[in-house]
Amino acid sequence: MQFPTGNAGLSLAFLIIVGVVMLPLLPTWIAVIRGAEAISFVLLINIFCCATVLGWPIALVLAFKMPRRSEFQMPPPP
């Protein structure tokens, strides 16, 4: 098996590095995109517990289960 050389090898290495860096932060990105209420809580769980086997799935579940922030709140009826 031959490994890619030149620009193809550099591109593959770059994609692997970006994937290794971004994958652990996936729960935080999901919480940000969804507009979850407690993004900082998901981020803290993600940062401090990501090294454990259970921390990353917990942060992922929190990212999906946290209620969304409502940007526009309806005024109460008169």
A tleap script that builds the chain and sets N, CA, C and O, in Angstrom:
source leaprc.protein.ff14SB
mol = sequence {
  NMET GLN PHE PRO THR GLY ASN ALA GLY LEU
  SER LEU ALA PHE LEU ILE ILE VAL GLY VAL
  VAL MET LEU PRO LEU LEU PRO THR TRP ILE
  ALA VAL ILE ARG GLY ALA GLU ALA ILE SER
  PHE VAL LEU LEU ILE ASN ILE PHE CYS CYS
  ALA THR VAL LEU GLY TRP PRO ILE ALA LEU
  VAL LEU ALA PHE LYS MET PRO ARG ARG SER
  GLU PHE GLN MET PRO PRO PRO CPRO
}
set mol.1.N position { 0.848 -1.184 0.000 }
set mol.1.CA position { 0.000 0.000 0.000 }
set mol.1.C position { 0.887 1.239 0.000 }
set mol.1.O position { 1.787 1.367 0.829 }
set mol.2.N position { 0.632 2.129 -0.914 }
set mol.2.CA position { 1.412 3.357 -1.000 }
set mol.2.C position { 0.588 4.518 -0.464 }
set mol.2.O position { -0.613 4.628 -0.715 }
set mol.3.N position { 1.260 5.365 0.269 }
set mol.3.CA position { 0.606 6.549 0.784 }
set mol.3.C position { 0.711 7.664 -0.242 }
set mol.3.O position { 1.683 7.725 -0.996 }
set mol.4.N position { -0.294 8.559 -0.279 }
set mol.4.CA position { -0.235 9.659 -1.232 }
set mol.4.C position { 0.949 10.571 -0.949 }
set mol.4.O position { 1.322 10.792 0.203 }
set mol.5.N position { 1.520 11.086 -1.999 }
set mol.5.CA position { 2.650 11.999 -1.848 }
set mol.5.C position { 2.301 13.344 -2.453 }
set mol.5.O position { 1.334 13.468 -3.204 }
set mol.6.N position { 3.087 14.337 -2.124 }
set mol.6.CA position { 2.899 15.671 -2.692 }
set mol.6.C position { 1.692 16.367 -2.111 }
set mol.6.O position { 1.440 16.288 -0.908 }
set mol.7.N position { 0.942 17.053 -2.963 }
set mol.7.CA position { -0.215 17.841 -2.516 }
set mol.7.C position { -1.341 16.959 -2.001 }
set mol.7.O position { -2.055 17.350 -1.077 }
set mol.8.N position { -1.512 15.773 -2.583 }
set mol.8.CA position { -2.577 14.884 -2.124 }
set mol.8.C position { -2.302 14.434 -0.694 }
set mol.8.O position { -3.219 14.375 0.125 }
set mol.9.N position { -1.053 14.119 -0.389 }
set mol.9.CA position { -0.703 13.715 0.975 }
set mol.9.C position { -0.881 14.842 1.960 }
set mol.9.O position { -1.330 14.617 3.084 }
set mol.10.N position { -0.538 16.053 1.561 }
set mol.10.CA position { -0.698 17.208 2.429 }
set mol.10.C position { -2.171 17.496 2.678 }
set mol.10.O position { -2.560 17.831 3.797 }
set mol.11.N position { -2.984 17.366 1.652 }
set mol.11.CA position { -4.420 17.592 1.801 }
set mol.11.C position { -5.044 16.557 2.727 }
set mol.11.O position { -5.877 16.889 3.570 }
set mol.12.N position { -4.638 15.309 2.565 }
set mol.12.CA position { -5.159 14.255 3.418 }
set mol.12.C position { -4.749 14.483 4.869 }
set mol.12.O position { -5.561 14.301 5.776 }
set mol.13.N position { -3.517 14.872 5.092 }
set mol.13.CA position { -3.041 15.148 6.447 }
set mol.13.C position { -3.805 16.319 7.057 }
set mol.13.O position { -4.160 16.281 8.236 }
set mol.14.N position { -4.058 17.346 6.273 }
set mol.14.CA position { -4.808 18.508 6.751 }
set mol.14.C position { -6.230 18.107 7.144 }
set mol.14.O position { -6.724 18.533 8.188 }
set mol.15.N position { -6.888 17.295 6.320 }
set mol.15.CA position { -8.251 16.863 6.635 }
set mol.15.C position { -8.294 16.003 7.890 }
set mol.15.O position { -9.227 16.111 8.685 }
set mol.16.N position { -7.296 15.154 8.073 }
set mol.16.CA position { -7.254 14.328 9.274 }
set mol.16.C position { -7.054 15.185 10.519 }
set mol.16.O position { -7.699 14.955 11.543 }
set mol.17.N position { -6.166 16.168 10.436 }
set mol.17.CA position { -5.914 17.053 11.579 }
set mol.17.C position { -7.155 17.866 11.916 }
set mol.17.O position { -7.508 17.996 13.088 }
set mol.18.N position { -7.819 18.413 10.906 }
set mol.18.CA position { -9.039 19.191 11.140 }
set mol.18.C position { -10.117 18.298 11.747 }
set mol.18.O position { -10.831 18.723 12.655 }
set mol.19.N position { -10.242 17.070 11.258 }
set mol.19.CA position { -11.230 16.149 11.805 }
set mol.19.C position { -10.959 15.799 13.256 }
set mol.19.O position { -11.884 15.724 14.064 }
set mol.20.N position { -9.689 15.585 13.589 }
set mol.20.CA position { -9.327 15.237 14.963 }
set mol.20.C position { -9.588 16.409 15.899 }
set mol.20.O position { -9.943 16.203 17.060 }
set mol.21.N position { -9.419 17.619 15.420 }
set mol.21.CA position { -9.645 18.803 16.252 }
set mol.21.C position { -11.139 19.113 16.365 }
set mol.21.O position { -11.611 19.481 17.441 }
set mol.22.N position { -11.887 18.969 15.269 }
set mol.22.CA position { -13.292 19.378 15.256 }
set mol.22.C position { -14.247 18.332 15.832 }
set mol.22.O position { -15.274 18.697 16.403 }
set mol.23.N position { -13.939 17.063 15.698 }
set mol.23.CA position { -14.858 16.024 16.165 }
set mol.23.C position { -15.151 16.120 17.657 }
set mol.23.O position { -16.314 15.993 18.040 }
set mol.24.N position { -14.163 16.335 18.515 }
set mol.24.CA position { -14.502 16.462 19.943 }
set mol.24.C position { -15.394 17.661 20.249 }
set mol.24.O position { -16.122 17.640 21.243 }
set mol.25.N position { -15.358 18.696 19.430 }
set mol.25.CA position { -16.178 19.883 19.671 }
set mol.25.C position { -17.532 19.830 18.971 }
set mol.25.O position { -18.273 20.813 18.981 }
set mol.26.N position { -17.859 18.702 18.371 }
set mol.26.CA position { -19.123 18.562 17.653 }
set mol.26.C position { -20.346 18.867 18.523 }
set mol.26.O position { -21.239 19.569 18.049 }
set mol.27.N position { -20.439 18.382 19.764 }
set mol.27.CA position { -21.611 18.738 20.580 }
set mol.27.C position { -21.756 20.247 20.796 }
set mol.27.O position { -22.870 20.772 20.796 }
set mol.28.N position { -20.650 20.930 20.976 }
set mol.28.CA position { -20.719 22.385 21.161 }
set mol.28.C position { -21.205 23.066 19.896 }
set mol.28.O position { -22.031 23.976 19.963 }
set mol.29.N position { -20.702 22.639 18.738 }
set mol.29.CA position { -21.154 23.226 17.471 }
set mol.29.C position { -22.638 22.975 17.247 }
set mol.29.O position { -23.345 23.857 16.760 }
set mol.30.N position { -23.118 21.790 17.594 }
set mol.30.CA position { -24.543 21.482 17.442 }
set mol.30.C position { -25.372 22.388 18.350 }
set mol.30.O position { -26.410 22.897 17.927 }
set mol.31.N position { -24.931 22.594 19.582 }
set mol.31.CA position { -25.655 23.473 20.517 }
set mol.31.C position { -25.680 24.903 20.001 }
set mol.31.O position { -26.694 25.589 20.128 }
set mol.32.N position { -24.576 25.360 19.420 }
set mol.32.CA position { -24.516 26.726 18.881 }
set mol.32.C position { -25.453 26.863 17.690 }
set mol.32.O position { -26.203 27.836 17.602 }
set mol.33.N position { -25.421 25.905 16.778 }
set mol.33.CA position { -26.268 25.974 15.580 }
set mol.33.C position { -27.745 25.890 15.947 }
set mol.33.O position { -28.572 26.585 15.358 }
set mol.34.N position { -28.081 25.034 16.926 }
set mol.34.CA position { -29.477 24.917 17.354 }
set mol.34.C position { -29.941 26.116 18.163 }
set mol.34.O position { -31.144 26.351 18.277 }
set mol.35.N position { -29.018 26.875 18.725 }
set mol.35.CA position { -29.384 28.012 19.570 }
set mol.35.C position { -29.866 27.552 20.933 }
set mol.35.O position { -30.847 28.078 21.459 }
set mol.36.N position { -29.183 26.574 21.507 }
set mol.36.CA position { -29.578 26.036 22.810 }
set mol.36.C position { -29.413 27.094 23.898 }
set mol.36.O position { -28.598 28.009 23.778 }
set mol.37.N position { -30.197 26.951 24.950 }
set mol.37.CA position { -30.157 27.923 26.043 }
set mol.37.C position { -28.832 27.892 26.793 }
set mol.37.O position { -28.283 28.948 27.108 }
set mol.38.N position { -28.312 26.721 27.082 }
set mol.38.CA position { -27.131 26.581 27.927 }
set mol.38.C position { -25.930 26.103 27.113 }
set mol.38.O position { -25.408 25.011 27.338 }
set mol.39.N position { -25.507 26.926 26.178 }
set mol.39.CA position { -24.351 26.573 25.350 }
set mol.39.C position { -23.100 26.455 26.215 }
set mol.39.O position { -22.270 25.575 25.989 }
set mol.40.N position { -22.963 27.323 27.189 }
set mol.40.CA position { -21.778 27.278 28.049 }
set mol.40.C position { -21.729 25.987 28.867 }
set mol.40.O position { -20.646 25.454 29.109 }
set mol.41.N position { -22.880 25.482 29.292 }
set mol.41.CA position { -22.918 24.228 30.028 }
set mol.41.C position { -22.469 23.063 29.139 }
set mol.41.O position { -21.690 22.211 29.567 }
set mol.42.N position { -22.963 23.034 27.911 }
set mol.42.CA position { -22.550 21.989 26.966 }
set mol.42.C position { -21.056 22.102 26.691 }
set mol.42.O position { -20.363 21.087 26.612 }
set mol.43.N position { -20.554 23.318 26.546 }
set mol.43.CA position { -19.129 23.526 26.297 }
set mol.43.C position { -18.286 23.036 27.481 }
set mol.43.O position { -17.262 22.381 27.282 }
set mol.44.N position { -18.711 23.349 28.704 }
set mol.44.CA position { -17.962 22.907 29.879 }
set mol.44.C position { -17.949 21.385 30.001 }
set mol.44.O position { -16.905 20.796 30.280 }
set mol.45.N position { -19.090 20.751 29.797 }
set mol.45.CA position { -19.143 19.287 29.828 }
set mol.45.C position { -18.259 18.733 28.728 }
set mol.45.O position { -17.538 17.756 28.932 }
set mol.46.N position { -18.314 19.357 27.562 }
set mol.46.CA position { -17.522 18.901 26.424 }
set mol.46.C position { -16.022 19.029 26.701 }
set mol.46.O position { -15.263 18.112 26.387 }
set mol.47.N position { -15.592 20.127 27.272 }
set mol.47.CA position { -14.163 20.351 27.509 }
set mol.47.C position { -13.641 19.450 28.630 }
set mol.47.O position { -12.601 18.809 28.482 }
set mol.48.N position { -14.366 19.405 29.750 }
set mol.48.CA position { -13.845 18.684 30.909 }
set mol.48.C position { -14.082 17.180 30.857 }
set mol.48.O position { -13.350 16.423 31.494 }
set mol.49.N position { -15.077 16.738 30.123 }
set mol.49.CA position { -15.402 15.310 30.119 }
set mol.49.C position { -15.158 14.636 28.775 }
set mol.49.O position { -15.459 13.451 28.624 }
set mol.50.N position { -14.634 15.342 27.818 }
set mol.50.CA position { -14.447 14.770 26.486 }
set mol.50.C position { -13.413 13.657 26.486 }
set mol.50.O position { -13.484 12.759 25.646 }
set mol.51.N position { -12.468 13.690 27.391 }
set mol.51.CA position { -11.426 12.662 27.433 }
set mol.51.C position { -11.966 11.325 27.922 }
set mol.51.O position { -11.352 10.288 27.672 }
set mol.52.N position { -13.083 11.328 28.602 }
set mol.52.CA position { -13.657 10.076 29.078 }
set mol.52.C position { -14.550 9.484 27.998 }
set mol.52.O position { -14.949 10.167 27.055 }
set mol.53.N position { -14.846 8.240 28.150 }
set mol.53.CA position { -15.695 7.564 27.171 }
set mol.53.C position { -17.136 8.048 27.284 }
set mol.53.O position { -17.851 8.089 26.283 }
set mol.54.N position { -17.571 8.413 28.483 }
set mol.54.CA position { -18.959 8.825 28.688 }
set mol.54.C position { -19.191 10.321 28.498 }
set mol.54.O position { -20.326 10.731 28.257 }
set mol.55.N position { -18.166 11.137 28.597 }
set mol.55.CA position { -18.349 12.586 28.543 }
set mol.55.C position { -18.818 13.101 27.201 }
set mol.55.O position { -19.696 13.962 27.143 }
set mol.56.N position { -18.252 12.594 26.121 }
set mol.56.CA position { -18.613 13.084 24.790 }
set mol.56.C position { -20.059 12.743 24.429 }
set mol.56.O position { -20.772 13.622 23.944 }
set mol.57.N position { -20.529 11.501 24.645 }
set mol.57.CA position { -21.944 11.233 24.361 }
set mol.57.C position { -22.898 12.032 25.241 }
set mol.57.O position { -23.978 12.423 24.796 }
set mol.58.N position { -22.503 12.275 26.485 }
set mol.58.CA position { -23.358 13.083 27.362 }
set mol.58.C position { -23.473 14.500 26.816 }
set mol.58.O position { -24.568 15.061 26.780 }
set mol.59.N position { -22.361 15.081 26.392 }
set mol.59.CA position { -22.399 16.428 25.810 }
set mol.59.C position { -23.213 16.437 24.518 }
set mol.59.O position { -23.914 17.410 24.239 }
set mol.60.N position { -23.129 15.376 23.733 }
set mol.60.CA position { -23.899 15.296 22.488 }
set mol.60.C position { -25.396 15.225 22.776 }
set mol.60.O position { -26.188 15.890 22.108 }
set mol.61.N position { -25.787 14.426 23.762 }
set mol.61.CA position { -27.200 14.341 24.131 }
set mol.61.C position { -27.685 15.680 24.669 }
set mol.61.O position { -28.784 16.118 24.327 }
set mol.62.N position { -26.885 16.336 25.504 }
set mol.62.CA position { -27.273 17.654 26.016 }
set mol.62.C position { -27.438 18.670 24.885 }
set mol.62.O position { -28.338 19.508 24.925 }
set mol.63.N position { -26.576 18.592 23.887 }
set mol.63.CA position { -26.656 19.536 22.765 }
set mol.63.C position { -27.976 19.393 22.019 }
set mol.63.O position { -28.539 20.381 21.547 }
set mol.64.N position { -28.467 18.164 21.913 }
set mol.64.CA position { -29.731 17.947 21.213 }
set mol.64.C position { -30.949 18.152 22.102 }
set mol.64.O position { -32.006 18.544 21.608 }
set mol.65.N position { -30.829 17.897 23.399 }
set mol.65.CA position { -31.985 17.944 24.296 }
set mol.65.C position { -32.219 19.297 24.956 }
set mol.65.O position { -33.322 19.561 25.435 }
set mol.66.N position { -31.202 20.164 24.991 }
set mol.66.CA position { -31.389 21.477 25.610 }
set mol.66.C position { -32.442 22.264 24.838 }
set mol.66.O position { -32.447 22.254 23.607 }
set mol.67.N position { -33.328 22.941 25.547 }
set mol.67.CA position { -34.328 23.748 24.843 }
set mol.67.C position { -33.668 24.911 24.107 }
set mol.67.O position { -32.639 25.437 24.531 }
set mol.68.N position { -34.283 25.292 23.007 }
set mol.68.CA position { -33.756 26.402 22.214 }
set mol.68.C position { -34.140 27.730 22.840 }
set mol.68.O position { -35.160 27.855 23.518 }
set mol.69.N position { -33.291 28.716 22.590 }
set mol.69.CA position { -33.609 30.073 23.024 }
set mol.69.C position { -34.671 30.639 22.093 }
set mol.69.O position { -34.590 30.471 20.876 }
set mol.70.N position { -35.636 31.288 22.647 }
set mol.70.CA position { -36.623 31.937 21.789 }
set mol.70.C position { -36.189 33.387 21.599 }
set mol.70.O position { -36.156 34.169 22.549 }
set mol.71.N position { -35.863 33.725 20.380 }
set mol.71.CA position { -35.353 35.066 20.099 }
set mol.71.C position { -36.457 36.110 20.176 }
set mol.71.O position { -36.242 37.227 20.647 }
set mol.72.N position { -37.627 35.737 19.713 }
set mol.72.CA position { -38.728 36.684 19.698 }
set mol.72.C position { -39.813 36.172 20.635 }
set mol.72.O position { -40.442 35.144 20.383 }
set mol.73.N position { -40.016 36.902 21.710 }
set mol.73.CA position { -41.055 36.495 22.646 }
set mol.73.C position { -42.294 37.331 22.394 }
set mol.73.O position { -42.227 38.549 22.224 }
set mol.74.N position { -43.397 36.662 22.375 }
set mol.74.CA position { -44.669 37.358 22.162 }
set mol.74.C position { -45.026 38.118 23.425 }
set mol.74.O position { -44.872 37.591 24.527 }
set mol.75.N position { -45.502 39.349 23.285 }
set mol.75.CA position { -45.948 40.085 24.468 }
set mol.75.C position { -47.214 39.446 25.015 }
set mol.75.O position { -47.978 38.837 24.265 }
set mol.76.N position { -47.442 39.578 26.320 }
set mol.76.CA position { -48.662 38.999 26.894 }
set mol.76.C position { -49.906 39.684 26.336 }
set mol.76.O position { -49.863 40.866 25.996 }
set mol.77.N position { -50.988 38.963 26.244 }
set mol.77.CA position { -52.218 39.597 25.729 }
set mol.77.C position { -52.716 40.660 26.702 }
set mol.77.O position { -52.512 40.555 27.911 }
set mol.78.N position { -53.373 41.687 26.157 }
set mol.78.CA position { -53.850 42.790 27.035 }
set mol.78.C position { -54.978 42.380 27.942 }
set mol.78.O position { -55.470 43.195 28.723 }
savepdb mol mol.pdb
quit
